[in-house]
Amino acid sequence: MGCCRSSLSPLDRIAYEYILTFIPVYCKQEIINLSPRKFLTIYRKHLAAENHLERKEYLAAIVSECQAIEELEVLLNHHKDHFIFADMHNLLSICYWQMGNIGQAFLRSLIALAIRIKYTPTDYTEISLHFFRLALIYIVKDELKEAEECLTKAIITGRLSIVLSQSYVQRLEETLAYVR
């Protein structure tokens, strides 16, 4: 299975190894156990979804990403909360938001956040951004108490991030003041 990396072309082998660098060590084995060729074939659908998103082709991005998720879930024995799915659900959340499907944007954002917290609880940058996205969704849904809770968590985790700027945290604080 995972030992068949030698059957990949040199370029595919590099791509495969590169993808693995973004997966936490304790989550890699499940991916390594898969056929690298099958994994790459499916993962290319995720990359296509990213390209569609970049071009603002939201429906095409959703179709590609949903296919990638569905096929990877089968390969991973329906392990729906594997780390590999965090970015996929995040991308879907962004697309659904852009298309005005707030319910699906909310659902996918919750899934992405839960996966991040489970596997990378100290990735304060990503967690803060997820809480902020959820807060915006709550604001649109006029659920201001929940928006306040998410903004508070976004501020706390944003302050812990070494990547996010002080101006980002200030914008969160201004949004929180507005919501209150």
N, C-alpha and C positions, 0 to 999 in steps of 0.2 A: 504494500500500500504506500505509505509515506516514504519507504525506502526506494521508491522508483523515481527519484528525482533525476537520476541519470538518463531517464527516457525523455526528459525535457530538452528542448533546444537550449543552447547557452543563454540566449536572450530571455527565454521563459524561466530558466533557472534563476537568473538574476532578478527577474520580476517577482518570482515566488519568494525568494529570500528577502527581498525588499519589503514585501507585504508582511512577512513574518516579523520584521523589526517593529512593526506598529502594534503587535499583539503582546500583552503582558506574558512573561515567562510561564506563569502558572496556567495560562489558557492556550499555549501553543500546541501542546501535545495532541489535543483533539483535532487540530488542523493538520498537523504533521501526519497523523494516522490516516488521513484521507488520501485518495489518489491526487497527486499534485496536478495532473492534467485536468481531472474533473473539477478540482477546486478552482484552477485558473480559468477554465471555461466559464464557470459560474461567476467568478469574481469580476470577469470582464464586463458582465452585465451591470455590476455596481459601478465600474469605471465609466461605462456608457451613460449611466444615470447621472453621474457627476458632470459629464460633458453636456448632457441635456440641460441640467440645472444651470450650468454656466451660461448657456445660450438662451436661458429663460423658456425652455421647452418643457414646461412642468408636467404635462400629461405624459409625454414620452419618458421623462425621468421616472415618474411614478410606475409606469408599466415595466420599465427595465429593472427598477429597484425591487418591485414586488416579485418579479420572476426570480431575481437573485436570492431574495429572502426565502421564497418558497422552496427553491431547489437546494439551498444550503441547509435549510431545516431538515430536509429529507436526508441529505448526506450526514448531518450531525445527529441523526436519530431524534429529530424533533426537539433538540436542545435549543429552545427558542430564546433563551437569555444568554447565549454565548457572547462573549465580548465582541466578536466580529460583527454582530448585528447592531451595535450602538450607533455607529456612523450611518448605517443604512436607515435606521428609524429616524435619526436626526434629519437626514436628507429628505425623507418622506414628510416629516413635519414641516420643513421649510416649503416644500412644494405645495402641500395641502394649504398652508397658510397663504401662500401667494395666490392660490386658486379660490380662496375664500371658504374652504371647507374647514371651519374652525374645529368641529368635532374630531375629525381625523388628525388635524394638526395637534390637537391636545393629546389624543390617545398616543400618537407616535412619539410625541415629546416626553410623555410620562414613561413610556417603555425605554427610550434612550437614556433618560435620567436614571431610572432604576438599574439599568445595566451598568452605567458609569459608576454609580455609588457602590454597587456590588463588587465590581472588579478593580476599580481605580478610585477608591475613596479619597485619595490625596491629590487627584487631578483637579485642583481647585478652579483652574481656568475653565475647563469644560463644564464642570458642575455649576459654576456660577452662570455661565452662558445659558445652560439648560433651565436653571431657575428663572432667569430673566425672561426667556422665551415663554415659559409657563405663566409668568406674571402678566405678560402682554396678552396672552390668550384669556386669562381670567379677567383682565380689564375689559377686553372686547365683549366677554360674556357677562359683564357687569357683576362679577363676583369679587367684590373689592376686598373682603376679608381674606380670601384665599390669595388674591394678588398681593396684598400686604405681606402675608406670610412668605410667599415666594420671593418677593423683593428683599425682605429681611435676610433670607437665606442666601440670596444672590450677593448681597452686600457683604455678609460674613465670609462667604467663600471667596468672593472677589478680593477682599483685603488679604486673604491668605495666599493668593496667587502671586507669583513673582513675575508673571507675564503681563497681566492686565494692568492698565495704567490707572493712576489716581483719578484721571478725568472720567474714566469708565465708572468707577465707584461713585464719583460725585453725581454723574447722570442717574445712577441707580437711586441715590439718596434723594435727588430732586423728583424722580418719578414716585418714590415712596411718599414724599411730602405731598405731592399732587393727589395721590390715591387716598391719603388720610383726610 
